[in-house]
Structure formats: structure tokens, C-alpha cells
């Protein structure tokens, strides 16, 4: 079989993810709430849509991503997504 198995979602890969097992509805993580993995989510679009006073909060949250195994597994994509948010 030549088809690649689909990637697991970030909350499935990261055993310490606080979203694991939580209901999606009302989740504090916008990616989880919408069913996207962190590397699939449009972080720039999300942050841009927020009031400017909340941008620094989400920039700081995304700065914590690098040690995560999900970041390492999708490093090029995550680095690009975080760089886009940093530029805001």
C-alpha cells in the first residue's frame, strides 16, 4: 500500500495537551475548537481578527510551541505560521 496514513491531530500527538479529552465547544484553543491541528490552523487570520490588545497574548502563546513534538513534526509549517503572527 502506497498511501500515507493521515497525520494524527495535535491533541492526539501531544500527550500533555490540555485540550485532550475536553469538549471542543467553548475550548480556549481556537484550532481545537474548530477541529484543526495547530499546523493546519490560520493563526495569522485568527489573531488579526482579534482586537489589537489581545495580539500580544496570542503571540506569547505561540512562542511556547517550539518544544512541542507537533512543532517538531511540522517544523517548516509551524515556523512559517508563527513568523506570520510575529510580524503583526
Order of alpha helices (4+ residues) and beta strands (2+ residues): alpha-alpha-alpha-alpha-alpha-alpha
